[in-house]
Amino acid sequence: MRGRSPLWARLCLVAGVLLLAVSVGSLAGGSILLAHYGGQVTHPGGLGSAAAGHDIGGPIDLLLVGIDERAGNAAMGARADSIIVAHVPASHDMVYLTSIPRDTRVVIPADARTRYRGGTDKINAAFEFGYQHGGGRDEGLTLLAETVSGLAGGLKFSGAAIVNFDGFKDLVDALGGVRMCVDERTTSIHTGWNTRTGQEGEPYSFNADGIPTTLKPNMRPQVYEPGCSDMASWQALDYVRQRDKLADNDGDYGRQRHQQQFIKAMLTKATSAGVLTNPQKVDHMLNSIGKAVSFYNNDIPLADWILTLHGITPERLVTLKTNGGHFNSEVVGGQSYEILDATTKGLLAAIGQDRVAEFVAAHPELVGDAPGTA
């Protein structure tokens, strides 16, 4: 069995802060809830030289990271398999979500604290080089933040977050599932059943690189057909993890799109009357957020974050596609990388200049083309 990693989580990250903001801001006694749950979420540090100032009255940029971390085995290290920049304009009325492909070729700066000398590699390796030699999550996040900052022309971050897979499973359970719209036939490489015994297991065999090869004898994989339905937590999280058996063969880009749909679906459910008017569901949801998300708040009080973000609703999340949602690969030294195209580089520059709305209006093809709910 392969180690389970939160590859689905690119968009789940922003949910922790937004869900906390929306739910606490919408409930009576919000200040009491904030004091109770806030300590479970916030952490100091994590941004290094990529940290912005402590004023979030203007435009805000957040770095959101999902990692493949071997529980109980720090020696195995950790890589950032999910990287997203969340941009909130100075008007504080929208969130623009831009995924950075994990195989993007970048220059990673040196990190004397973990004895990394710097070099050119895939961007997901930056977290690992900071994590090694005792650096852990905090130093991994710092080196990744500094790497993304360099890629984006010196972009600075007002905060960052790391997601935990099991915590989000509990969160979706607390919500009672989510409504998802499948846009392409998706076959799970993680979940299947033995047709003779009914036992659940991984349906495919994998090669040394972790790529699924052949279907195991008597195994039937879970398949998600196009259309809208209410999904339980295991279904939703399994669906948005997939990239290898997508009908359109769009790999990581398809997975990014499905994850974007999932975050909208989750926020829609979390802000529904059926959840916010149920004290037991609210308590379960807020406890799950604390388990799912580690939020590095850059020494800005969580109350300020909630006051700033509480007006953002699912309809105000705009998902953007790097490289137009298509592969832009290049082989260098026998290694395949993703190369950001000129339009994507322009988008990153626009984020730093707080003119994303203007840039997107000129490039409507960047906007995610599928809704998250129906």
C-alpha positions in Angstrom: 0.0 0.0 0.0 1.3 3.5 -0.9 1.4 6.2 1.8 -1.7 8.2 1.7 -1.1 11.9 0.9 -3.4 14.9 0.8 -2.9 15.5 -2.9 -6.5 16.6 -3.2 -6.0 19.5 -0.8 -5.0 22.5 -2.9 -8.2 24.3 -2.3 -9.1 22.8 1.0 -6.5 25.1 2.6 -8.3 28.4 2.2 -11.4 26.8 3.6 -10.1 26.6 7.1 -9.7 30.3 7.5 -12.8 31.2 5.5 -15.0 28.6 7.2 -13.8 29.9 10.6 -14.5 33.5 9.5 -17.9 32.7 8.1 -19.2 30.4 10.8 -17.9 32.4 13.8 -18.9 35.7 12.2 -22.4 34.4 11.6 -23.1 33.1 15.1 -24.2 34.8 18.3 -21.4 34.6 20.9 -18.8 34.7 18.1 -16.1 36.2 20.4 -16.5 33.3 22.8 -16.2 30.8 20.0 -13.1 32.6 18.7 -11.4 32.4 22.0 -12.2 28.7 22.3 -11.3 27.6 18.8 -8.7 30.1 17.7 -5.8 28.6 19.6 -6.3 25.3 17.7 -5.7 27.0 14.4 -3.0 29.7 14.6 0.8 29.2 14.6 3.6 31.8 14.5 6.4 32.0 11.9 6.5 30.1 8.7 7.1 32.9 6.2 10.7 34.1 6.6 11.7 36.9 4.2 8.5 36.3 2.2 6.4 37.8 5.1 4.4 40.9 4.4 3.7 43.6 7.0 1.1 43.2 9.7 -1.5 45.4 8.1 -4.3 43.5 6.3 -6.4 46.6 5.6 -5.2 46.5 1.9 -4.7 43.7 -0.5 -3.9 40.3 1.1 -2.0 37.3 -0.3 -2.0 33.9 1.4 0.2 30.9 0.6 -1.7 27.6 1.0 0.0 24.3 1.1 -0.9 20.6 1.2 1.9 18.3 2.1 2.8 14.6 1.8 4.0 13.9 5.3 4.8 10.5 6.6 3.1 10.4 10.0 5.5 9.3 12.7 8.5 9.1 10.3 10.1 12.5 10.1 13.2 11.0 8.4 11.1 10.4 5.3 10.7 14.2 4.9 7.7 15.9 3.3 6.9 17.5 -0.1 4.4 20.2 -0.9 2.1 18.4 -3.4 -0.5 21.2 -3.2 0.4 24.9 -3.6 -2.0 27.8 -4.1 -1.8 31.6 -3.9 -5.0 33.1 -2.6 -5.4 36.8 -3.4 -7.9 39.1 -1.7 -8.0 42.6 -3.3 -8.0 45.7 -1.3 -11.8 45.8 -1.6 -11.9 42.6 0.5 -14.9 41.4 -1.5 -13.4 38.5 -3.6 -10.8 35.7 -3.3 -8.8 34.7 -6.4 -7.3 31.2 -6.2 -4.3 30.4 -8.4 -2.6 26.9 -8.2 1.1 26.5 -8.8 1.8 23.2 -10.5 3.9 21.1 -8.2 6.3 20.2 -11.0 7.0 23.9 -11.9 10.7 24.4 -12.5 12.1 27.1 -10.1 15.1 28.4 -8.4 15.0 27.4 -4.7 17.1 29.7 -2.5 19.7 28.4 -0.1 18.7 27.7 3.5 21.6 27.6 5.9 19.3 26.5 8.8 18.8 23.1 7.1 22.1 23.0 5.2 20.5 23.3 1.8 22.8 25.0 -0.7 20.1 26.2 -3.1 19.5 25.1 -6.7 17.0 24.5 -9.5 14.3 21.9 -8.9 10.6 21.2 -8.9 8.8 23.6 -6.7 7.3 20.9 -4.5 10.9 20.0 -3.4 11.3 23.4 -1.6 9.2 22.3 1.3 11.3 19.1 1.6 14.6 20.9 1.6 13.3 23.2 4.4 11.8 20.3 6.3 15.0 18.2 6.4 17.6 18.1 9.2 15.0 19.1 11.9 13.5 22.0 10.1 10.1 20.5 10.2 6.9 22.1 9.0 7.8 25.6 10.0 11.1 25.7 8.1 9.6 23.8 5.2 6.9 26.4 4.8 9.4 29.2 5.1 11.6 27.9 2.3 8.6 27.2 0.1 7.2 30.8 0.8 10.6 32.3 -0.2 10.6 30.2 -3.3 7.1 31.2 -4.4 8.0 34.8 -3.6 10.9 34.6 -6.0 8.8 32.9 -8.7 6.2 35.7 -8.4 8.5 38.6 -8.6 8.9 39.3 -4.9 5.3 38.7 -3.8 4.9 38.9 0.0 2.4 36.9 2.1 0.2 38.1 5.0 -0.4 34.5 6.1 -0.1 30.8 5.2 -1.8 27.5 5.9 -0.9 23.8 5.9 -3.7 21.2 5.6 -4.2 17.8 7.1 -6.1 15.1 5.2 -7.8 13.3 8.1 -9.0 16.6 9.5 -10.9 17.5 6.4 -12.5 14.1 6.3 -13.9 14.9 9.7 -15.0 18.3 8.5 -17.0 17.0 5.6 -18.5 14.4 7.9 -19.5 17.2 10.2 -21.2 19.0 7.3 -23.1 15.8 6.4 -21.4 15.5 3.0 -21.3 17.9 0.1 -23.0 18.2 -3.3 -20.5 17.7 -6.2 -20.9 18.0 -9.9 -18.6 15.5 -11.7 -17.5 17.0 -15.1 -15.5 14.0 -16.5 -15.6 10.3 -15.9 -13.1 9.7 -13.1 -11.8 6.3 -12.1 -10.3 6.0 -8.6 -6.8 4.4 -8.2 -7.2 4.5 -4.4 -10.6 3.0 -3.7 -12.1 -0.3 -5.1 -13.7 -3.5 -4.0 -13.0 -7.2 -4.5 -15.8 -8.6 -6.6 -15.6 -11.9 -4.8 -15.2 -10.9 -1.2 -16.6 -7.4 -1.2 -13.5 -6.2 0.7 -12.3 -2.6 0.1 -8.7 -2.1 -1.2 -6.5 -0.3 -3.8 -7.7 -1.6 -7.2 -4.5 -1.1 -9.1 -0.9 -2.2 -8.9 1.8 0.5 -9.0 5.2 0.8 -10.5 8.3 2.1 -8.6 7.3 5.7 -9.5 3.9 5.3 -8.0 2.1 5.2 -11.3 -0.9 2.8 -11.6 -0.3 0.0 -14.0 -2.7 -3.0 -14.1 -6.0 -3.7 -12.4 -5.6 -6.3 -9.7 -7.5 -9.6 -10.1 -11.1 -9.4 -9.1 -10.9 -5.7 -8.2 -13.5 -3.2 -9.3 -12.4 0.5 -9.0 -14.8 3.2 -7.7 -15.9 5.2 -10.7 -17.5 8.7 -10.7 -19.7 9.4 -13.6 -20.6 12.9 -14.9 -23.5 14.5 -13.2 -24.4 16.1 -9.8 -25.0 14.2 -6.6 -24.6 14.4 -2.8 -21.3 12.8 -1.9 -20.3 11.4 1.5 -16.9 12.5 2.8 -15.0 9.4 1.5 -16.5 9.9 -2.0 -15.8 13.6 -2.2 -12.2 13.3 -1.0 -11.5 10.3 -3.1 -12.8 12.0 -6.2 -10.8 15.2 -5.8 -7.5 13.2 -5.2 -7.6 11.5 -8.6 -5.4 12.5 -11.5 -4.2 9.3 -13.2 -7.5 7.9 -14.6 -9.4 11.0 -15.8 -11.4 10.6 -19.0 -10.0 13.8 -20.5 -6.4 12.9 -19.6 -5.9 16.3 -18.0 -3.9 14.9 -15.0 -2.9 17.5 -12.4 -4.9 20.3 -14.2 -8.1 18.2 -14.0 -7.4 17.5 -10.3 -6.9 21.2 -9.6 -10.2 22.0 -11.2 -12.0 19.3 -9.2 -10.5 20.6 -6.0 -11.6 24.1 -6.8 -15.2 22.7 -7.3 -14.9 20.9 -4.0 -13.9 24.0 -1.9 -16.9 25.9 -3.3 -19.2 23.0 -2.5 -17.9 22.8 1.0 -18.2 26.5 1.7 -21.7 26.5 0.3 -22.7 23.7 2.6 -21.0 25.2 5.6 -22.8 28.5 5.2 -26.2 26.9 4.7 -29.0 27.4 7.2 -29.1 23.7 7.9 -25.5 23.9 9.3 -25.3 27.4 10.9 -28.6 26.9 12.8 -27.5 23.6 14.3 -25.3 24.1 17.4 -24.1 20.5 17.4 -23.0 20.7 13.7 -21.3 24.0 14.3 -19.3 22.6 17.2 -18.3 19.6 15.2 -17.4 21.8 12.2 -15.2 24.2 14.2 -13.4 21.4 16.0 -12.7 19.8 12.6 -11.2 23.0 11.2 -8.7 23.1 14.1 -7.6 19.5 13.2 -7.5 20.2 9.5 -5.7 23.5 9.2 -2.5 25.0 10.7 -2.8 28.7 10.0 0.3 30.8 10.2 -1.2 34.2 10.9 2.0 36.4 10.6 1.3 37.8 14.1 -2.0 39.3 13.0 -4.8 38.5 15.5 -7.3 35.9 14.3 -10.1 38.3 15.1 -8.7 40.8 12.5 -8.6 38.0 9.9 -12.2 37.1 10.7 -13.4 40.7 10.6 -11.6 41.2 7.2 -12.8 38.0 5.5 -16.2 37.3 7.0 -18.1 39.0 4.1 -16.6 36.6 1.5 -19.1 34.0 0.3 -18.7 31.0 -2.0 -20.0 33.0 -4.9 -17.1 35.4 -4.4 -14.4 32.8 -4.9 -12.9 32.9 -8.4 -10.7 30.0 -9.4 -8.0 30.6 -12.0 -6.1 28.1 -14.3 -2.4 28.3 -14.6 -1.1 27.6 -18.1 -4.7 27.8 -19.2 -5.4 24.4 -17.6 -3.1 22.5 -20.0 0.3 20.8 -19.7 3.3 23.0 -20.7 6.0 20.5 -20.1 9.7 20.6 -20.9 12.4 18.0 -20.3 15.6 19.3 -18.8 18.5 17.0 -18.0 16.2 14.0 -18.3 13.7 15.4 -15.9 10.2 16.6 -16.9 9.1 20.0 -15.6 6.1 22.2 -15.9 7.0 25.7 -17.3 4.8 28.6 -16.5 3.7 30.4 -19.7 3.8 34.1 -20.3 0.1 34.6 -19.4 0.6 32.8 -16.1 3.6 34.9 -15.3 1.5 38.0 -16.1 -1.1 36.7 -13.7 1.4 36.4 -10.9 2.6 39.9 -11.5 -1.0 41.1 -11.5 -1.5 39.5 -8.1 1.5 41.4 -6.6 0.1 44.7 -8.1 -3.5 44.0 -6.9 -4.9 44.2 -10.5 -6.2 40.7 -10.8 -9.7 41.7 -11.8 -8.4 43.8 -14.6 -6.0 41.0 -15.8 -8.7 38.4 -15.7 -11.1 40.6 -17.6 -8.5 40.7 -20.4 -7.9 36.9 -20.1 -11.3 35.3 -19.4 -9.9 31.9 -20.5 -8.1 31.7 -17.1 -11.3 31.5 -15.1 -12.3 28.0 -13.9 -15.0 26.7 -16.3 -17.0 24.4 -14.1 -19.2 25.2 -11.1 -18.8 23.5 -7.7 -22.4 23.0 -6.9 -25.8 22.4 -8.6 
